[in-house]
Amino acid sequence: MVLGLRTKSRRDNGVFVEYLISIKELKPWPTSQVPAQCVLLKWENGENNSGSFIAVVGKDTIMFNESFRLTLTLEPKVGSDNKFHKNLLELHVYDAKKKDKGVKNKLLGTASVNLADFGLLTNSVPVGAPFTFKKSSRNDASSEIYLTVEPAGEEDYDEGNRSSGSSQPKMSFSRRSVDGSEFSLASLTDDDDDASSVSSSTRRVSFSAMCDANSTVRIFILVT
């Protein structure tokens, strides 16, 4: 579960919002795209917000089931407090099969969602974003990426963290490159807070992943 804080406020002329976005699946996955056995989905919002994750291609569906928190400022249109200028969440899907060093991974297609359509949300909204393949067949059915957009709040904290009251590792996302064979997924910081201790220790756990020729997603963990 991705950590989130409920924040909705106005900054200058813009409206500051925080969304919890859950990418569910991409379907149907046409047979014309079969050569891709593993894919990398990279999301982008503006120049500073981005992230990615890997999934294995199923028979006709790609299941992602990944969530991330996104903070942004919506700019109201002149004369309206409830309508905002376009603010796109772009979703790019790449072939994630291991490539030779220096060889870029192939872009398979894209989808986009206009977050300005949601404004200040009070509940979860399901979305089907039309997915456009870079190369497709006339016989291919129309595909969509299915996701939900909801307000990020304190309830988005890990249920186990609240029930146990113990310190849990915290996940953060960062910008990833799709040029190489390995993809950095996330980092975890494990802060050991002890009221009886003057100092605290922090361990950083870095993850990377790659998809090999057998469609196996291999996860590599480095603890520092």
C-alpha positions as CSV (number, residue, x, y, z in Angstrom):
1,M,0.0,0.0,0.0
2,V,1.3,3.4,-0.9
3,L,1.5,6.0,1.9
4,G,-0.6,9.1,1.4
5,L,-1.7,12.2,3.3
6,R,-5.0,14.0,2.8
7,T,-4.2,17.5,1.5
8,K,-6.6,19.8,-0.4
9,S,-5.8,23.5,-0.4
10,R,-5.4,26.5,-2.7
11,R,-2.0,27.7,-3.6
12,D,-2.0,31.1,-5.2
13,N,-4.5,30.7,-8.1
14,G,-4.2,26.9,-8.2
15,V,-5.9,24.1,-6.3
16,F,-3.4,21.6,-4.7
17,V,-4.7,18.0,-4.7
18,E,-3.4,14.6,-3.8
19,Y,-4.7,11.5,-5.6
20,L,-4.2,7.8,-5.0
21,I,-4.0,6.2,-8.4
22,S,-4.4,2.5,-8.8
23,I,-3.5,0.9,-12.2
24,K,-5.5,-2.3,-12.5
25,E,-5.1,-3.9,-16.0
26,L,-4.7,-3.4,-19.7
27,K,-7.1,-5.4,-21.9
28,P,-7.7,-6.9,-24.3
29,W,-4.1,-7.6,-25.2
30,P,-4.2,-8.5,-28.9
31,T,-2.4,-11.5,-30.4
32,S,-0.6,-9.1,-32.8
33,Q,1.4,-7.9,-29.8
34,V,2.4,-11.4,-28.6
35,P,6.2,-10.9,-29.0
36,A,6.1,-8.8,-25.8
37,Q,6.2,-11.2,-22.8
38,C,6.9,-8.7,-20.1
39,V,6.1,-5.0,-20.2
40,L,7.2,-1.9,-18.3
41,L,4.5,0.7,-17.6
42,K,5.9,4.2,-17.1
43,W,3.7,6.9,-15.8
44,E,4.4,10.6,-16.1
45,N,2.7,13.8,-14.9
46,G,4.6,16.9,-15.9
47,E,8.4,17.1,-15.7
48,N,8.9,16.0,-12.1
49,N,6.4,13.2,-11.4
50,S,7.1,9.8,-12.8
51,G,7.4,6.1,-11.9
52,S,7.2,2.7,-13.4
53,F,6.6,-1.0,-12.7
54,I,6.9,-4.3,-14.6
55,A,4.1,-6.9,-15.4
56,V,4.0,-10.2,-17.2
57,V,1.7,-10.4,-20.3
58,G,-1.2,-12.8,-19.8
59,K,-3.3,-14.6,-22.5
60,D,-5.3,-11.5,-23.3
61,T,-4.8,-9.2,-20.3
62,I,-1.9,-7.5,-18.5
63,M,-2.5,-7.3,-14.8
64,F,-0.7,-4.5,-13.0
65,N,-2.5,-4.0,-9.7
66,E,-0.1,-1.2,-8.7
67,S,-0.8,2.1,-6.8
68,F,1.0,5.3,-6.4
69,R,0.3,8.7,-4.8
70,L,0.4,11.8,-7.0
71,T,0.4,15.4,-5.9
72,L,-0.3,18.2,-8.3
73,T,-1.8,21.7,-8.7
74,L,-4.9,22.2,-10.8
75,E,-5.2,25.5,-12.5
76,P,-8.8,26.8,-12.6
77,K,-10.2,28.2,-15.9
78,V,-11.1,31.9,-15.9
79,G,-14.5,32.5,-14.4
80,S,-14.9,29.0,-13.0
81,D,-13.7,27.4,-9.7
82,N,-14.9,23.9,-10.7
83,K,-13.3,23.6,-14.2
84,F,-9.6,23.2,-14.6
85,H,-7.0,23.4,-17.4
86,K,-5.8,20.1,-18.8
87,N,-3.4,18.2,-16.6
88,L,-2.4,14.9,-18.1
89,L,-1.3,11.6,-16.6
90,E,0.5,9.8,-19.4
91,L,0.9,6.0,-19.4
92,H,3.6,4.5,-21.7
93,V,4.0,0.8,-22.1
94,Y,7.3,-0.7,-23.2
95,D,8.5,-4.1,-24.1
96,A,10.5,-5.0,-21.0
97,K,12.3,-8.1,-22.3
98,K,16.0,-7.9,-21.5
99,K,18.0,-6.0,-24.2
100,D,21.6,-5.7,-25.0
101,K,23.3,-2.9,-23.1
102,G,22.6,0.5,-24.8
103,V,19.6,-0.8,-26.7
104,K,16.4,1.1,-25.9
105,N,13.2,-0.9,-25.1
106,K,10.5,-0.7,-27.7
107,L,7.5,1.5,-27.0
108,L,4.3,-0.5,-27.5
109,G,1.7,2.1,-26.9
110,T,0.3,4.9,-24.8
111,A,-2.8,6.1,-22.9
112,S,-3.5,9.3,-21.1
113,V,-6.0,10.6,-18.5
114,N,-6.9,14.2,-18.0
115,L,-6.8,14.7,-14.2
116,A,-8.4,18.1,-14.5
117,D,-11.7,16.2,-15.0
118,F,-11.7,15.0,-11.4
119,G,-11.0,18.2,-9.4
120,L,-11.5,17.8,-5.7
121,L,-12.6,14.2,-5.3
122,T,-14.5,12.8,-2.4
123,N,-14.7,9.1,-3.5
124,S,-13.1,6.6,-5.9
125,V,-13.7,7.0,-9.6
126,P,-13.1,4.1,-12.1
127,V,-11.5,5.1,-15.4
128,G,-11.0,3.3,-18.7
129,A,-8.3,5.1,-20.7
130,P,-8.2,4.2,-24.4
131,F,-4.8,2.6,-25.2
132,T,-3.2,3.4,-28.6
133,F,-0.7,0.8,-29.9
134,K,2.2,2.1,-31.8
135,K,1.7,-0.7,-34.3
136,S,-1.6,-2.5,-34.6
137,S,-3.8,-4.7,-36.8
138,R,-7.2,-3.6,-38.2
139,N,-8.6,-6.7,-36.6
140,D,-7.4,-5.8,-33.1
141,A,-10.2,-4.9,-30.7
142,S,-10.0,-1.5,-28.9
143,S,-7.9,-1.8,-25.7
144,E,-8.1,0.3,-22.5
145,I,-6.0,0.7,-19.3
146,Y,-8.4,0.4,-16.4
147,L,-7.6,2.4,-13.2
148,T,-9.1,4.2,-10.3
149,V,-8.5,7.7,-9.1
150,E,-9.4,8.6,-5.5
151,P,-8.4,11.2,-2.9
152,A,-5.3,10.2,-1.0
153,G,-5.9,10.2,2.8
154,E,-4.7,8.8,6.1
155,E,-6.7,5.7,5.4
156,D,-4.2,4.8,2.7
157,Y,-1.6,3.9,5.2
158,D,-0.8,0.2,5.6
159,E,-3.5,-1.5,7.7
160,G,-0.8,-3.5,9.4
161,N,1.1,-0.4,10.4
162,R,-2.0,1.1,12.1
163,S,-3.1,-2.0,13.9
164,S,0.3,-3.0,15.3
165,G,1.5,0.5,16.0
166,S,5.0,-0.5,14.9
167,S,7.3,1.2,12.5
168,Q,7.0,-0.1,9.0
169,P,9.3,0.4,5.9
170,K,8.3,3.4,3.9
171,M,8.2,3.2,0.1
172,S,9.1,6.0,-2.2
173,F,9.0,6.2,-6.0
174,S,11.6,7.9,-8.2
175,R,12.3,8.5,-11.9
176,R,13.3,5.4,-13.8
177,S,15.1,4.9,-17.1
178,V,13.7,2.6,-19.8
179,D,16.9,2.6,-21.8
180,G,18.6,-0.4,-20.1
181,S,17.7,-4.0,-19.2
182,E,17.1,-3.3,-15.6
183,F,14.5,-1.0,-14.1
184,S,14.6,0.5,-10.6
185,L,11.2,-0.1,-9.0
186,A,11.3,1.7,-5.7
187,S,13.2,2.2,-2.5
188,L,12.3,1.4,1.0
189,T,13.6,3.2,4.2
190,D,13.2,1.4,7.4
191,D,13.4,3.9,10.3
192,D,13.7,2.2,13.7
193,D,12.1,4.7,16.1
194,D,12.8,3.9,19.8
195,A,11.6,6.3,22.5
196,S,14.4,5.0,24.8
197,S,17.1,5.4,22.3
198,V,18.8,8.6,21.4
199,S,19.7,7.6,17.9
200,S,17.8,5.8,15.2
201,S,19.0,3.6,12.4
202,T,18.0,3.9,8.8
203,R,18.4,1.2,6.2
204,R,17.8,1.8,2.6
205,V,16.6,-1.1,0.4
206,S,16.9,-0.6,-3.3
207,F,15.1,-2.8,-5.8
208,S,15.7,-3.4,-9.5
209,A,14.0,-5.9,-11.8
210,M,14.4,-7.3,-15.3
211,C,12.5,-9.7,-17.5
212,D,14.5,-12.5,-19.0
213,A,13.9,-14.5,-22.2
214,N,11.6,-16.9,-20.3
215,S,9.3,-14.1,-19.2
216,T,10.6,-14.4,-15.6
217,V,10.7,-11.1,-13.7
218,R,13.8,-11.2,-11.5
219,I,13.9,-8.9,-8.5
220,F,17.3,-7.8,-7.1
221,I,17.6,-6.3,-3.6
222,L,20.4,-4.2,-2.3
223,V,20.5,-3.3,1.4
224,T,22.7,-0.3,2.4
